[in-house]
Amino acid sequence: MTDKRTSTKKQPPNRLTELERQRIINTVNSAEHGHLPASKIVPKLLDKGIWIASESSFYRVMKAHNLLTHREKVKPAKPMKKPRALKAVRANEVYTWDITYCVLGVQH
């Protein structure tokens, strides 16, 4: 069975204009907001009395232009390396505050 509808796919009447999309891109790339995610940009703009678009619209435009990278000032967490194991052969040979990775030199 085929689709027999004659109407074309309509655009929503409240669709963002190209000018609004460009304003979003300029805002998220600005020096003031370049390090912030959309969830923080939109409320900051609203505090100043500025409305460009909703948070979800910001995210849609950012996704379309590959701008959804890590945007915070802090660096992303790096994987932690396991500390090297300490091995004591005799008593009072190794002192440590964390014994999680210490290997006891037990002779069999």
CORLINLIN-V316485 format. One record per residue. N is the residue number from 0. RES is the residue in one letter. SS is DSSP state (@ for helix, = for strand, . for the rest). PHI is phi in degrees with one decimal (* if undefined). Layout:
BEGIN
n->N res->RES ss->SS phi->PHI
n->N res->RES ss->SS phi->PHI
END
This chain:
BEGIN
n->0 res->M ss->. phi->*
n->1 res->T ss->. phi->-105.7
n->2 res->D ss->. phi->-76.5
n->3 res->K ss->. phi->-103.8
n->4 res->R ss->. phi->-69.4
n->5 res->T ss->. phi->-97.5
n->6 res->S ss->. phi->-76.0
n->7 res->T ss->. phi->-89.0
n->8 res->K ss->. phi->-70.3
n->9 res->K ss->. phi->-92.8
n->10 res->Q ss->. phi->-85.3
n->11 res->P ss->. phi->-64.1
n->12 res->P ss->. phi->-66.1
n->13 res->N ss->. phi->-99.0
n->14 res->R ss->. phi->-62.5
n->15 res->L ss->. phi->-63.5
n->16 res->T ss->. phi->-79.5
n->17 res->E ss->@ phi->-63.3
n->18 res->L ss->@ phi->-64.4
n->19 res->E ss->@ phi->-67.2
n->20 res->R ss->@ phi->-62.7
n->21 res->Q ss->@ phi->-66.1
n->22 res->R ss->@ phi->-65.7
n->23 res->I ss->@ phi->-63.1
n->24 res->I ss->@ phi->-60.5
n->25 res->N ss->@ phi->-63.2
n->26 res->T ss->@ phi->-67.6
n->27 res->V ss->@ phi->-71.2
n->28 res->N ss->. phi->-97.8
n->29 res->S ss->. phi->-70.9
n->30 res->A ss->. phi->-62.9
n->31 res->E ss->. phi->-72.1
n->32 res->H ss->. phi->-116.6
n->33 res->G ss->. phi->-61.6
n->34 res->H ss->. phi->-103.1
n->35 res->L ss->. phi->-106.9
n->36 res->P ss->. phi->-78.3
n->37 res->A ss->@ phi->-59.3
n->38 res->S ss->@ phi->-64.5
n->39 res->K ss->@ phi->-106.7
n->40 res->I ss->@ phi->-68.7
n->41 res->V ss->@ phi->-59.4
n->42 res->P ss->@ phi->-63.1
n->43 res->K ss->@ phi->-63.6
n->44 res->L ss->@ phi->-66.3
n->45 res->L ss->@ phi->-64.5
n->46 res->D ss->@ phi->-61.2
n->47 res->K ss->. phi->-90.4
n->48 res->G ss->. phi->82.2
n->49 res->I ss->. phi->-109.0
n->50 res->W ss->. phi->-119.8
n->51 res->I ss->. phi->-107.1
n->52 res->A ss->. phi->-164.9
n->53 res->S ss->. phi->-72.7
n->54 res->E ss->@ phi->-60.6
n->55 res->S ss->@ phi->-65.8
n->56 res->S ss->@ phi->-66.4
n->57 res->F ss->@ phi->-57.4
n->58 res->Y ss->@ phi->-63.8
n->59 res->R ss->@ phi->-61.8
n->60 res->V ss->@ phi->-67.3
n->61 res->M ss->@ phi->-62.1
n->62 res->K ss->@ phi->-64.7
n->63 res->A ss->@ phi->-63.9
n->64 res->H ss->. phi->-109.1
n->65 res->N ss->. phi->53.3
n->66 res->L ss->. phi->-108.8
n->67 res->L ss->. phi->-94.4
n->68 res->T ss->. phi->-86.5
n->69 res->H ss->. phi->-63.4
n->70 res->R ss->. phi->-113.0
n->71 res->E ss->. phi->-76.1
n->72 res->K ss->. phi->-67.8
n->73 res->V ss->. phi->-74.7
n->74 res->K ss->. phi->-77.4
n->75 res->P ss->. phi->-62.9
n->76 res->A ss->. phi->-62.3
n->77 res->K ss->. phi->-95.0
n->78 res->P ss->. phi->-65.0
n->79 res->M ss->. phi->-83.1
n->80 res->K ss->. phi->-91.8
n->81 res->K ss->. phi->-69.9
n->82 res->P ss->. phi->-66.5
n->83 res->R ss->. phi->-67.7
n->84 res->A ss->. phi->-74.1
n->85 res->L ss->= phi->-104.1
n->86 res->K ss->= phi->-125.8
n->87 res->A ss->= phi->-103.1
n->88 res->V ss->. phi->-96.5
n->89 res->R ss->. phi->-125.4
n->90 res->A ss->. phi->-66.3
n->91 res->N ss->. phi->60.7
n->92 res->E ss->. phi->-95.0
n->93 res->V ss->. phi->-129.1
n->94 res->Y ss->. phi->-119.1
n->95 res->T ss->. phi->-152.5
n->96 res->W ss->. phi->-88.1
n->97 res->D ss->. phi->-126.7
n->98 res->I ss->. phi->-95.8
n->99 res->T ss->. phi->-56.5
n->100 res->Y ss->. phi->-107.5
n->101 res->C ss->= phi->-77.8
n->102 res->V ss->= phi->-109.5
n->103 res->L ss->= phi->-81.1
n->104 res->G ss->. phi->-84.5
n->105 res->V ss->. phi->-93.4
n->106 res->Q ss->. phi->-95.6
n->107 res->H ss->. phi->-99.2
END
